[in-house]
Amino acid sequence: MKALYVKVTAPRMLSTRMLARLSKKTAYFGPWAPLREEDIASSPLPDPHYVRVRNRLAGICGSDIHFVQADGDFRIAPAALPGITRIYLGHEVVGDVVEVGSEVKDYKVGDRVAAQTLAGSCLGQGREPLCRYCAVGNYALCEEARQQDPLSVGGGHAEEWVTHEGRLFHVPDDLSDEQAVLLEPAACGLRAALRRRAQAGDRVMVIGCGTIGLMTLQCIRAVQPDCEITALAQFDYQADMARKLGASNIIMLGSDAYGEVARLTGGRLYRGRLGNRIVMGGFDLVYDCVGKAQTLRDALRWARAGGAVVLVGVYMAPMKIDLTPVWYFEIDLVGLFAHGGEEWQGERVSTFDLVVRLLKEGKLNFDGFITHRFPLSQYRKAFMTAMDQRGSHPFKVIFDHGAQASEGR
């Protein structure tokens, strides 16, 4: 089978960053790039609890792009954990079970499934006893997180995927493939909205209107319909989608964002030396769905005293940032990673199950998110399209494993 993976080594990452200054295509897809394409021979299931999935659709996530661009730093905390240097891409995926191991109990051939739990977690590898986090469904926080043989082979960016049954999620029959492939990014958005829930009457800001930002925005609206949401967008097509999904106000990147924050919240804008600015009395909640040093710096200065900033976006390098608002104004800085188990209306439910429930209730809407489709053979064009926000206007670029067309649409 054809499969895409990244080879995470310091020489490949450094050479890719240097070459990207001259030619992004050469840097990202050349012989020294982390991204590799390989024809992997089909082999027997490595463990009786493993299954083989033939993929239908798979999305390109921002983290996949980070890997392709070699956008990371070995000094960050997660890089100290034990792991592997070969990472198969594609965790936003829906497919069909085509083979099951002899000890698999919850899945059968023909079941339609999506990827859910993380590969290194207790649930994702069938380890017993479960750590305290996996025991309550919070596999993203697994304290035993590590890779061990037998490993998953392939991913969404491959024709097939061989994995432990603990990583799978049953896709309901009444969901389309297009809805199913968006369950994972929607679950990330819902997890963000639930990490610090908006209250009725709150003024809320969402920074960034890519897929995760827009999913977070509509999940905030689904969890608390009676709040006012302001979105910070970079492009007009993102702003249009944000309005459709429930944003009350839009601030465009490049405008006087500090002035707009003060105007929309009734706060006071103060200007200090050397261009130093802060808004007092800003938003009750700010969700940073970009996660870079500049956006996090602004988020902390746009939240009111005693408010909260939820860090949703992923930036895989150390930051130099002013954290004084955390103590000086008692602003809570809250993080999250992926999805897991949630408390919802008196019950414990997985984030994926709750996304499905809200989708069926009409509180979430996935229409318009999938903007481009490519066959796997055109992975170079697919990745470049996903990176080209200004020209291609992408939200979600997907691989259609059943596509025969030679052009993405």
N, C-alpha and C positions, 0 to 999 in steps of 0.2 A: 504493500500500500504506500501511497505518497503521503509524506508527513512533513510538517514544518516544525523546527525546534530552534532554540537559541543555545549556543555554546558560550557559557558565561566564563570568560577568562579575561584577565587584565590586559594582555596584549591585544585581543580582539576589540575590547571596549575602547582602549586608548586610540588604536588606529582608526576605528570608525569615527570617533569624535574629530580627529584631525582631518580625515578625508572629507567629512561632511562640509567643511569650510569651502572645499573646491567643487565637489559633486555629491549631492545627497544620494543619487541612485547608485553611484559607484560605492559610496561608503556603506549604504544599508544592504546592498545585494551583491557586493563583490566577494572575492575569495577570502578576504580577511574579516568579513562582517560576522557578527554573532549569529545572524539568521542563516540557517542551513535548510536545504531541502534534501530529503533522503527517501529512497525507495526501500521500505522495510518489509522483509519477508514475513508473511503470516505464520505465526507459530502457535502451538497449543496454549491454552489458558495456563498461566503459571501457578494457579492456586485454585482449589475447589470453590472458593468464595468469589472468584472473579467472573466477569461477564465481558462479552464482546459486543460493542455497539457500532452499528453502521450509521454514520452521520447523515443528517438531512440538511440542516442549516447551522451556521456558526458565525457569531459576531466577532468583529475586531474591537477589542477593548482598549482603553487608554493605556492600561498596563502592558498589553501586547506591543503597542507602539513604543513605550518606554524601552522595552527589551530590544526592539529592532533598532532604535536610535542609540543604543548603548547609553541610555540616560540613567545613570546611577553612580553610586560611590560605595566602595567596599568598607568605608568607615561607619556606615549607618548601623544601628543596633541589630536589625534583623540579619545583616550579613555575618554576624558573629555566630549565628545558630548553625548547627550541622545541616548540610543539604547536599545538593547535587549540582554539577556544572551543566547538565543537559536538561533543559526545561521545554517540554512540549507546549506549544501555544494553543489557545482556544478553550476558554472555560465557559463562554456563553454558547451553549450548544444544545441541540435537540436531535435525537436519532432513535433508531430502532434496535432493540436487543435481538441479536442474531445467534448468540450462543451463551449458554450459562454453565457454570461449574456444578459439580455434583452436590455441593453443599449450599448452593444458592436457594433461598426460601421465598424471598419477597418479589422476585422477578422471573418472568418466563419469556421465551422466544416470542417476539411480536409486540412486546410492550414498548410503548413510546416513552422515552426518558429524557431528562435534562441533567446536566451536571449541577451538583449542589455543594456537598461538603468539600473541605480542602483535603488535598492529597496526603499531607503529612500528619493529619489529625488522627486521633484514636478511631473515630468513626470512619474516616477515609481509608484506614488501613486495617480495620478489624482488630485493634489491640484491646486486650482485656487485662486488668480492669480499666474502665474508662476513667480518665482524669476528671476532676471536679467540674470542669467546664463542658467537656463533651457529654458528661452525664446529664446535663440540662439542655443539650442541643447547641451550645455555644462553641462549635468546632473551630471557629476562627481564633479562639483564645486558648486553644489546646496547649497545656503545659508540657506535653510530651512531643510537641511538634517536631518531627524529623522524618527524613526519608529512610525507608528500609526496604530490602528486597522481600517479595517481588514488587517492582514498581509499576505504576501505570505506564502504558506505552501508547503513544499517540495522544491526540486531543481533538478539539473542535476543528483545528486547522490540519486535519488529516482525513483520509477516507474512512478510517475505522479508529476505534478507541477501545483499548483493553484496560479494565480498571476493576477495583474492588466494588462489590455491590453497595457498600456503605457510602459511596460517593454519589449515588443516583437519587433522582426524584421522579416519581410517577407523574407524567403529564396527563391531566384530565382529558377525556375524549372530546369535550366541547371547546377546547382551546385549539386554535390554529397553530401551525408550525411557526408562523411569524410572531404570534403572541408568546409561544413557548421559548423562543430564542431570546426574548427580552425579559424573561423572568429574573435572570441573574442581575442585570443592572437595575431593574426595578426593586429587587430585594435590597440592593445597596442603598438606594434612595429611601426606602421605607425604614431601614435600620437607622439611617441618619435622622429621619423625622421622629423616630421613637427614642433616640438617645437623649434628646432634650425636647419634650413636646411643647409646642406652642399652646398658649392658653387663649381663651376667648378675649378678643380685643387687643392681643399682642401685635406689635409692629415687627415684622420679620423680614430679613434680607437674605437672598440667595445670591452668592457671588459665583458667576459662571453659568452659562446656559448651553453646555454640551449635553450629552446624553445623561450623565449622572446628575448634573445640575437640574435638568428638566424633570428627571424622575424624582429627585428630592423635592422639587417645587410642588409637583402634583401630589406627592405623598403627604407633605405638610398640609396641603389643602384638604386631602382626604381625612387625615387624622383630626384636624381642627378647621372646619369650614369658616369659623368666625374670627379669622385673623386677617391682617392686611399684609400682603406679600409684595415686596419690591425685589426685582431681579436686576442684576448687573450683567449686561450682555455686550459681547464684542461686535457682533454683526447684526444687521437688520433681520435676517432670516431667523436668527436665534430669538430676537426680541418678539417677532411675530408668534413663534411657537410658545414662548413664555406667556404671552397674553392669552393664547388659546387654552393653556393649561392652568390658568388661574392667577397670574400675576396682576396685581392691582396697579403697579407702577413699574416703569422701566427706567433705568439709568444706563446710558450708553458709555462704554469705555472710551476715554478720550474727552469726555465732558468734564465739567467741574463737579466731580463725584462728591467731594466733601461738602460743597455748597448744596448739592441736591439732597444729600443725606440730612443735613440740617433742616432744609426746607420741608422735607417729607415727614420728619419726625417731630418737628417743632424744637429741635435741639439748638444749641449755640455753638457756632464755629469759632474756635480760637486759633490764632496764628502766632507762632513763636519765632525764634531766630532760625536762620538757615532753612527756611521753608517748612519748618516744623508745624504740623497742624493736628488738631483733634476736635471731635464733636462731643460736647457734653449733652447728655440726655438723648442719645441716639436710639438705635433699635434694641428691642428686648432680646431678640435672638438673631444671630448672624450665622449662616451656614456657608462656610468657605468650600466650594466644590472645585476649586482650582488647586489650592494647597501650596502655592509658591510663597516665597518670603514676602514679596510685595503684597499679595492678597491677604495673607495672614496678618501682616502688619496693619493694613487698612481695616481689616475686620475687627481687630482689637480696639481700634480707635473709633469705630463706628457703632460699637455696642455701648449701651448705657451702663452706668455704674451699677454693679450687682446683676448685670445681664450675663449672657453666655455666648460663646463662639463655639460652634461645632465644626471641627476640622474633618472634612469629608474627602477632599482631594488628596491625591498621592504624589509626593515629591520624594524621590529616592536618593537624596543627598542631604548632608548637614546644612542647616540654615544659620545665618547670622541675622537675628531679629530682636527688636525691642519688646521684651516681655513685661515691662513695668506696669502696663494696664492690668495685668493679672493680679498684682498685689495692691497697686495704688488705687485702683477702682474696683477691686474685688470682682473682676470678671472671670467667670468659669471658662476654662479652655478644655473642651471635651473632644476626645477622639473616637474613632470607630474603625473597624476593619471588616469589610465584607458584610456578612449576615449571620444568622444563627437561630436562637430561640427568643421569643418575645412574650411579654405579658400583655395580654389584650383582652379587655372586658372580662376580667376574672378568670382567664384560662391561659395556659401555656401553649403556644403555637409556634411552629417554625415560620421564619420570615417568608419563605417560599409559599407556604400554605396561606398565609395572610395576604400576600400579593394576589394569589388566585382568588381569594374571597372578595377582596376589594375590586378586582377586575370584573368579576361576575356581577357585583352590585352596582357597577357603572361608576364607581368612584375613582377608578384609574382608566386611562385611555392611552393605548399604544399606537393609535393611528398616526401615520406620518413619520414615525421614528426611523423606519428602514428606508433609506434614501438611495442606496446603491447595492447591487448584487453582482458578484463575480464568480466564475468557476474557480476552483482551487488553482488551476494551471495559470491563472492570471494574478497570482498573489502579489507580484511586484506592483502592478497597477492598482490593485485593491488597497495596499498599504499607502501608496502615494496619494490616492484619493482620500483616504481617511485623514491624512496629514494636511491636506490642502483645504483648510477651512475657508479661506478667502475666495478661492476659485470654484471649488466643487460643492460647497455648502453641504457637507455631510453631517448627518446625525449618527446613524448607525450604518456602517458598511458591513455586509455579510458575505460569507462564502455560501453559495448554493451548490451543494454537492450533487444535485440532480440537474444542474444547469448544463445545457448544451451550447448556449449562445457563446459567441466569441467575443462579445462586447459586454461590459458592465452596463447596467441600465438604472 
